[in-house]
């Protein structure tokens, strides 16, 4: 298991690599500005997918990442 600090560093690296420095900062400020309930969001994220579809997508992602 990695530390909270390592997660923050890796997360910011992903944001910067995806959005660039300016838009990564904008993303963080948007998240901090809006009330956000991750648990509620997560409940609805996959509501139209079956467990098998989610598993298949995760497996394909892992295979692609290797």
Secondary structure, 3 states (H helix, E strand, C coil): CCCHHHHHHHHHHHHHHHHCHHHHHHHHHHHHHCCCCHHHHHHHHCCCCCHHHHHHHHHHHHHHHC
